[in-house]
Amino acid sequence: MRTSAICRSTDQRRGNAGYTLLEMVVVLAIMALVTGVAAVRVFSLIGSWRERTELESIEQQFAHLPVLARQRGQDILLPPPASTAAATTAAAGATAGGSAPPPALTLPYGWLVRFDHRLRVRANGFCEGAHIQLEHGDRHYPRIVTPPFCQLVDSPPETP
């Protein structure tokens, strides 16, 4: 029975069963290319998931500010004034055995919050609202802190 040169019968192989080195190198090169392309996409996807999770954590911390103000029984100012923060820390250290009150917000590494004006959360839990800019690297997330519950909503794009 005749066969093509590509598909040889088992009689014609004579013990040369298997793959050649060139075939193995080609398969490995193709697998490396596919893995390289897929890895870049996967790593960028993981990075965006991490950033979104951190952003949601910050949003939850803002939503928790009214509860925190009621628990502390005092207003929360963000960003805290430098002189007041130092005085508060010194007073808390003197009265609470050296422990300062925990900060109202704990930002993940690399995040920054910019306020257009001071955000005040009253001791009764009422949030006065503000416009903020959340920054992570070169990305900016404009948000509005809405009264009375300090919920963050997307800031509408500015019209020229």
Number of C-alpha atoms within 10 A of each C-alpha: 3 7 9 7 7 6 9 11 13 10 7 10 10 8 8 9 8 8 8 9 9 9 11 11 11 11 11 12 12 12 11 12 11 11 12 12 10 11 12 11 12 12 11 11 12 12 12 12 12 12 15 12 12 17 19 13 15 20 17 14 18 20 18 17 24 24 17 20 22 17 12 13 13 14 19 22 16 17 16 15 11 9 9 11 14 12 12 14 17 15 14 15 14 12 11 11 8 12 13 15 12 8 10 17 14 11 15 13 8 8 17 13 17 14 15 9 12 17 20 22 26 19 18 16 23 19 25 16 20 19 19 20 16 16 16 17 8 5 9 13 13 18 19 18 22 16 14 14 19 26 19 22 13 11 14 9 7 5 4 3
